[in-house]
Amino acid sequence: MRGDGHFARSQMVSDDFPDKCRDPRVQDVWGLSSGGIGSCSARMISLGQLERRWGGLSFPGLLRYYAMLHALVYVLQLVRPDISELLEFDRAKILAGEVWRMVTFLFASSGSVGPGVMGMLAMVFLVMIAFMMSTALEDAWGVFKATLFYACGILGLMVGNFLVPGVMPGSGFLLYGAAFFAFATLF
């Protein structure tokens, strides 16, 4: 608690947040009245509680494996350029039964890096930067929270591709962008 009788924001966001949000002083800090958004009429679940319950599902190095799969698909597209048509997101084909496109669209944009020496060099740097960001984010947040961040990003890309008409080329690279901005805010 600060000297003026209010809770600091860092004290409010903790594993026992549902107990603290019943305290009227906490609602005063946020400026919310009872029954509003901050009233905690429903039980709130913190990330700590999620981690205790689902921590076994955390995936150490998820962004590293994602980058390695991107590099593998890049090599496959160099050998066989027509494979990208099988991987890209197509709502009509997914609804017709080609459900693998729900995942493979994340890697279909690998060929957009470009063929040749410069494309290979760009892919090598992309993988190296992804490794660096993955390690740093997992060290700062923990493996579970980093996995949750990437999983929410992947789920958001899937939903976004379903909602936006047409094709969003290169949407698989947006996960790297989100990880980069998270990395940039921390370091």
C-alpha positions as CSV (number, residue, x, y, z in Angstrom):
1,M,0.0,0.0,0.0
2,R,1.3,3.5,-0.8
3,G,1.5,6.2,1.8
4,D,-1.7,7.8,0.8
5,G,-3.9,4.7,1.6
6,H,-4.2,3.4,-2.0
7,F,-2.8,0.2,-3.4
8,A,-0.1,0.4,-6.0
9,R,-0.9,-1.2,-9.4
10,S,1.8,-3.8,-9.0
11,Q,0.3,-4.9,-5.7
12,M,-3.1,-5.3,-7.3
13,V,-2.0,-7.6,-10.1
14,S,-1.0,-10.8,-8.3
15,D,-2.1,-14.4,-7.7
16,D,-4.6,-13.4,-5.1
17,F,-6.2,-10.6,-7.1
18,P,-9.8,-11.9,-6.6
19,D,-9.5,-11.4,-2.8
20,K,-8.0,-7.9,-3.3
21,C,-10.6,-6.8,-5.7
22,R,-13.3,-7.1,-3.0
23,D,-11.5,-4.4,-1.1
24,P,-13.2,-1.0,-1.8
25,R,-9.9,0.8,-1.7
26,V,-8.8,-1.1,-4.8
27,Q,-12.0,0.0,-6.7
28,D,-11.1,3.6,-5.6
29,V,-7.7,3.3,-7.3
30,W,-9.3,2.2,-10.6
31,G,-12.2,4.6,-10.2
32,L,-14.8,2.0,-10.7
33,S,-18.1,1.7,-8.8
34,S,-19.5,-1.5,-7.5
35,G,-21.2,-3.7,-10.0
36,G,-19.0,-2.4,-12.8
37,I,-16.1,-3.9,-14.7
38,G,-13.9,-4.0,-11.6
39,S,-16.4,-5.2,-9.1
40,C,-15.3,-8.9,-9.4
41,S,-18.9,-10.1,-9.4
42,A,-17.5,-13.2,-11.3
43,R,-14.5,-15.0,-10.1
44,M,-11.4,-13.7,-11.9
45,I,-8.6,-16.2,-12.8
46,S,-5.0,-15.0,-12.6
47,L,-2.1,-16.2,-14.8
48,G,-0.6,-17.8,-11.6
49,Q,-3.7,-19.9,-11.1
50,L,-3.7,-20.9,-14.8
51,E,-0.1,-21.8,-14.6
52,R,-0.7,-24.0,-11.5
53,R,-3.5,-25.8,-13.2
54,W,-2.3,-26.0,-16.8
55,G,1.5,-25.5,-16.4
56,G,2.2,-29.0,-17.7
57,L,1.1,-27.8,-21.1
58,S,3.8,-25.2,-21.4
59,F,6.0,-25.7,-24.4
60,P,9.6,-24.6,-23.8
61,G,11.1,-23.0,-27.0
62,L,7.8,-22.8,-28.9
63,L,9.0,-19.8,-31.0
64,R,12.3,-21.6,-31.7
65,Y,10.4,-24.7,-33.1
66,Y,8.1,-22.4,-35.0
67,A,11.1,-20.7,-36.6
68,M,12.7,-24.0,-37.4
69,L,9.5,-25.2,-39.1
70,H,9.4,-21.9,-41.0
71,A,12.9,-22.6,-42.2
72,L,12.0,-26.2,-43.2
73,V,9.0,-25.0,-45.2
74,Y,11.3,-22.4,-46.8
75,V,13.6,-25.1,-48.0
76,L,10.7,-27.2,-49.2
77,Q,9.3,-24.2,-51.2
78,L,12.8,-23.8,-52.8
79,V,12.7,-27.4,-53.9
80,R,9.0,-27.5,-54.9
81,P,7.5,-24.0,-55.3
82,D,3.9,-25.3,-55.9
83,I,3.7,-26.6,-52.3
84,S,2.7,-23.2,-51.1
85,E,-0.7,-23.6,-52.8
86,L,-1.3,-26.7,-50.5
87,L,-0.4,-24.8,-47.4
88,E,-2.0,-21.4,-47.7
89,F,-5.2,-20.4,-45.9
90,D,-8.4,-20.8,-48.0
91,R,-11.6,-20.6,-46.0
92,A,-13.7,-22.5,-48.7
93,K,-11.2,-25.4,-48.9
94,I,-11.0,-25.6,-45.1
95,L,-14.8,-25.8,-44.8
96,A,-14.7,-28.5,-47.6
97,G,-12.5,-30.7,-45.4
98,E,-8.9,-29.5,-45.9
99,V,-8.4,-28.8,-42.2
100,W,-4.6,-28.9,-42.3
101,R,-4.7,-25.4,-43.8
102,M,-5.7,-24.1,-40.3
103,V,-2.1,-24.7,-39.2
104,T,0.0,-24.8,-42.3
105,F,-0.9,-21.2,-43.4
106,L,1.4,-20.1,-40.6
107,F,4.3,-21.5,-42.7
108,A,3.0,-20.9,-46.2
109,S,4.5,-17.5,-46.4
110,S,8.1,-18.8,-46.0
111,G,8.6,-18.4,-49.7
112,S,8.0,-14.7,-49.5
113,V,11.4,-14.2,-48.0
114,G,12.7,-14.8,-51.5
115,P,14.8,-17.4,-53.3
116,G,18.5,-17.2,-53.7
117,V,21.4,-16.3,-51.4
118,M,19.7,-13.2,-50.0
119,G,16.5,-15.1,-49.2
120,M,18.5,-17.8,-47.4
121,L,20.5,-15.2,-45.5
122,A,17.2,-13.5,-44.5
123,M,15.8,-16.8,-43.3
124,V,18.9,-17.6,-41.3
125,F,18.7,-14.1,-39.6
126,L,15.0,-14.6,-38.9
127,V,15.7,-17.9,-37.2
128,M,18.6,-16.5,-35.2
129,I,16.5,-13.5,-34.0
130,A,13.5,-15.8,-33.2
131,F,15.9,-17.9,-31.0
132,M,17.1,-14.8,-29.2
133,M,13.6,-13.4,-28.6
134,S,12.3,-16.8,-27.5
135,T,15.0,-17.2,-24.9
136,A,14.7,-13.7,-23.6
137,L,10.9,-13.8,-23.4
138,E,10.9,-17.2,-21.6
139,D,13.5,-15.9,-19.2
140,A,11.5,-12.8,-18.4
141,W,8.0,-14.2,-18.3
142,G,8.5,-17.9,-17.7
143,V,7.8,-20.7,-20.1
144,F,4.1,-20.9,-19.4
145,K,3.4,-17.2,-20.0
146,A,5.5,-17.2,-23.1
147,T,3.7,-20.3,-24.4
148,L,0.3,-18.7,-23.6
149,F,1.4,-15.5,-25.5
150,Y,2.3,-17.5,-28.6
151,A,-0.8,-19.7,-28.4
152,C,-3.0,-16.6,-28.2
153,G,-1.2,-15.1,-31.2
154,I,-1.7,-18.3,-33.2
155,L,-5.3,-18.5,-32.3
156,G,-5.8,-14.8,-33.1
157,L,-4.2,-15.4,-36.5
158,M,-6.6,-18.3,-37.2
159,V,-9.7,-16.3,-36.1
160,G,-8.4,-13.3,-38.1
161,N,-8.0,-15.3,-41.2
162,F,-11.5,-16.7,-40.9
163,L,-13.0,-13.2,-40.3
164,V,-11.1,-11.2,-42.9
165,P,-12.3,-11.9,-46.4
166,G,-9.6,-12.8,-48.9
167,V,-6.1,-14.0,-48.2
168,M,-3.8,-12.3,-45.7
169,P,-0.4,-13.1,-47.2
170,G,2.4,-13.4,-44.8
171,S,0.2,-13.6,-41.8
172,G,2.5,-16.3,-40.3
173,F,5.1,-13.6,-39.9
174,L,2.8,-11.6,-37.6
175,L,3.7,-13.9,-34.7
176,Y,7.3,-12.8,-35.1
177,G,6.2,-9.2,-35.1
178,A,4.2,-9.7,-31.9
179,A,7.2,-11.4,-30.2
180,F,9.5,-8.6,-31.4
181,F,7.2,-5.9,-29.9
182,A,7.0,-7.9,-26.6
183,F,10.8,-8.2,-26.6
184,A,11.2,-4.5,-27.4
185,T,9.0,-3.5,-24.5
186,L,11.0,-5.6,-22.0
187,F,14.5,-4.8,-23.1
